[in-house]
Each structure stands twice: as C-alpha cells, then as structure tokens.
Amino acid sequence: MSHRQWDEVKYEVAVANRVLAETGLATGFRASLGHVSMRIPSDPDKFVVKGRGYAVDSLHSVRPEDMIVVDLNGEFVDGPVGSSQCFEVKMHSSIFQARPDVKSVTHVHPHFIVLATTLRQRLRPMNQEGVALVKDELPVWPHIKTVQNDVEGKEVAALLGDGKAVLLRGHGATTVGNSPEESVMTMLNLEEQAKMNYYALSAMGQDHPYIEDELIAEMTERTAIIDLPHFAKVLPAGWRPRVGGVWQYYTRVVQNDPSAAPEMNRPS
Ligand SMILES: [Zn+2]
C-alpha cells in the first residue's frame, strides 16, 4: 500500500526537527533531546514524530525515512527496523487526542524556559517577539520526570487546555500549532521571552518592569499594512504581507546542510 502522504509528512517532520537543532533549541549535549510531531492530514488518527534507536540520534541529522508513524494511543504503526517512538510519545498522543484542532506538537528543553520553571518565575511580556504568548500566566506541570504514560500525558494535555504552550518544571516546554512551523516558531518565541525575563531578573531583580496589557493590545489591534495610504499606493489590491521568512530561511538551510549527512565514507 502506498502512503504518499505519510512520506510527505515524514519529510516535513524531519525538516522541522532539524530546525530545532539549527535554531539552538536542541544542540550541544541536548542534540538528541526533543521532537516535533505532525498529524497526518489524510489519517488524522495518526501522526509522525521523531523516534529513538537510530545509529546516530541527533535532531541535526534526522532523515525522513527515520520518522515514526504513531496512533493516537502512542502505539507504533510504522518506522525503520530497530527504532521506536520517542520516549515521551504519550505527551504527543494525549495532546492530539484532547485537541482535534492541533496539527503539530513540539517538545524541547530550552535553557531559559527550563530555568524559569525551576526558579518558579512567572514569565512576563518583555519584547515584541512572542509578547502575547506570556500575557497570561502559562501552566506548569510540576514534575521534572519525563512524560511516559497515559496518566502523565493526560495531565500535561489537561494543563495545556486550549492554549498554545505548557511548561514542564526543570525539564522543558511543549507547544502546539496548526503546522510544524507554528509549533516550532511558538517555541522559539517562548524561549526568546524566557531569555529576556532572565536578563531582566539579573539586571533589576524580582520587581523588574514588563510590558503592560494595554501596550500588547495596541500592538495586536493595529491597522493592516495594506490599509495605510503610503502602502496602498504601491502595493496591489488584496496584497497581504509575506510572513514566515524565518521559517523559510531555516528550512532551506537544513535541507541543504551538507554537515547533516548521516555517514562519512570509512577508508577501506
Ligand atoms: Zn523532554
């Protein structure tokens, strides 16, 4: 049976996992820690995720053929011989079960997010990138252990609720979205906010200022660029700004990265 769409999703998921490495969310000794998943559009009760058990396990070098197809109970459906689902697959499956609207889940262990959860610091809005994500307090799963079974997976999914992100104390974060681009970009924005929170805390202590709700509202309720007279003059009717440049850039980089080739030729 041909699974053309499975292969397309595997490709997209492998690229997204490489982007986690390329953007620094899974590098150094965290090189094998983290996973992006994506629901298969033609089989919405299945998803594709990075697995475990590879000869070389690093997000930097995963290939489409390394990806694992899993059902909504976290059970293995398809993948290379000797590989398994990622160890925290129940977090992905529980979220996909609870949230039919979610098409992609990203989980990593970013430094500044992890530190904020350990220090019990509520993330505050600090700068434009990702500002709305931390306007309200984000839920935190109060354990450092990995999410390994249905009970733990469902606890994390319940904390996530209808939100975009849930934090795991001393461990990492999990974000969701309409696509791998959205779940990964949300994670990048969240880590950016966490980094700025850490700088602010270091510079000014617990009572540092942060961006007020009114200013966030001002930013999110702006006039569309096309409706501004000095743009309407030059841009064609119906034009919308092209967004997603960061994602386009990084996906191009990782798809053409010669250093991600899995093997060198050993002299014979
Ligand atoms: Zn983890």
Residues whose N, C-alpha, C, O or C-beta is under 5 A from the ligand:
A	BS01	ZN	G172
